[in-house]
Amino acid sequence: MSDARTQPSSEPVGESHAETYSFLGPAGTFTEAALAQVPQAQGKPWRAVNNVGEALDDVVSGRSVAAMIAIENSIEGGVSATQDALATMPGLRIIGEYLVPVGFVLVARPGVALADVKTVTAHPVAYAQCKAWLGEHLPAHDYIPASSNVTAATSLLEMDDAGRPTSPADAAIAPPTIVAHHGVVVLAQDIIDNPNAVTRFALVSRTTGIPDPTGADKTSLIVELPSDRSGTLVEMLEQFSTRGVNLSLIESRPIGDEFGRYRFVIDADGHVTDERVADALLGLFRFSPNIIFLGSYPRADHQTIAYDRRYADDVFIEARDWLRGLIGGEPTA
């Protein structure tokens, strides 16, 4: 899918087309809702794509200035397809994160009742979040994975030349906004198992610039362990713990070249210009053969980072000045 839709723009025609934003389409997805939170994307063309790889390839190739991708779900954890893509596609930076509350409805083509449903289609992450409801209300259903929940819903409406549905699915899991975009009917509301579910999205660009620190920041990294031996993971974590840097996310992903080889996706509290975070990165650089810096950017929840006073910037600076004085032969008190 490569259709683009343009948001209302006050900028001159032609200028906005150099600033296309990609998102997982079609219209009505949670990814589109996340992109709607980005002020600089308003009034610019939005390009709907089929998957995370295509969205990031748009950025790498220059077709888009940035792409909105799902990076973590509060129930299911990190999105492995996103993590693997960020680890293997060079030159990408996260420049912002956005939170979208998640809710689902069960939809079908007109004329289908809940009692008629034998097969359900959905994105795997959405399906996993609705398993309890499905187990209670449709215990014998079959499942067909889809690239997105909106795609799952729209597939129900596709017909062959004889007017018969082309999809083997009877119903789909979709966001509640689906009925505003497509002619499906809602069979059941609020089918998500955990009503507090939230998905975190990242806006990814090619820029090497880093947003200024706000005091409520996050630094994202992918770190490869140097070897498969006892204590290696502890050594990596010590680079953060000994500098007072909290990790809000750490997940492992296989590198794929041999058993026992892993890379770790890490979100650290703080900005790369914070002394404690910068010192931790220096330690990581000495420790790991491969570090991917994905960016420092403001947290979506705007929560100020709390840390022990021992790890404040001025403490690191004072310690360096003290050492410099020792080396330079300055008198000590």
Summary of the structure (lengths in Angstrom):
residues: 333
radius of gyration: 23.5
end to end distance: 69.9
largest distance: 93.1
contacts: 1063
relative contact order: 0.14
helix: 30%
strand: 28%
